[in-house]
Amino acid sequence: MKKHLIVGVHITNRVKRAPEVQKVLTEFGCSIKTRLGLHEASATACSPSGLILLEMVGDDKASNRMARKLKAIEGVEVQKMVFAHS
């Protein structure tokens, strides 16, 4: 059975945490098919928190290792969504 695995990464204090998060995402870049970053922004302000949605490919081991490394970063929350189909 095939599946789509989406990993949501919520980051508080984006400016401070972004380098650590980016380092982990780069390490697992070959397992990330799609990456979408969301945060509030206007002409005069930018949100201190943000959300990254990742569509993963490959085996679950890599995505599980990535999730563990991201969760170890202060201010980062990780959740997964799995959509199974045949």
Residue pairs with C-beta under 8 A, 6 or more apart in sequence:
1 84
1 85
1 86
2 84
2 85
2 86
3 82
3 83
3 84
3 85
4 55
4 82
4 83
4 85
5 55
5 56
5 60
5 63
5 80
5 81
5 82
6 53
6 54
6 55
6 56
6 80
6 81
6 82
6 83
7 53
7 54
7 56
7 63
7 66
7 67
7 78
7 79
7 80
7 81
8 51
8 52
8 53
8 54
8 78
8 79
8 80
8 81
9 21
9 51
9 52
9 53
9 54
9 70
9 76
9 77
9 78
10 49
10 50
10 51
10 76
10 77
10 78
10 79
11 17
11 18
11 21
11 49
11 50
11 51
11 52
11 75
11 76
12 48
12 49
12 75
12 76
13 48
13 49
13 75
14 39
14 47
14 48
14 49
14 50
15 48
16 75
17 73
17 74
17 75
17 76
20 73
21 52
21 70
21 73
21 76
24 66
24 69
24 70
24 73
25 32
25 35
25 52
25 54
25 66
27 66
27 69
28 62
28 63
28 65
28 66
30 58
31 56
31 57
31 58
31 62
31 63
31 66
32 54
32 55
32 56
32 57
33 55
33 56
33 57
34 53
34 54
34 55
35 52
35 53
35 54
35 55
36 52
36 53
36 54
37 50
37 51
37 52
37 53
38 50
38 51
38 52
38 53
39 46
39 47
39 49
39 50
39 51
40 46
40 47
41 47
56 62
56 63
63 80
67 78
67 80
70 76
70 78
71 77
71 78
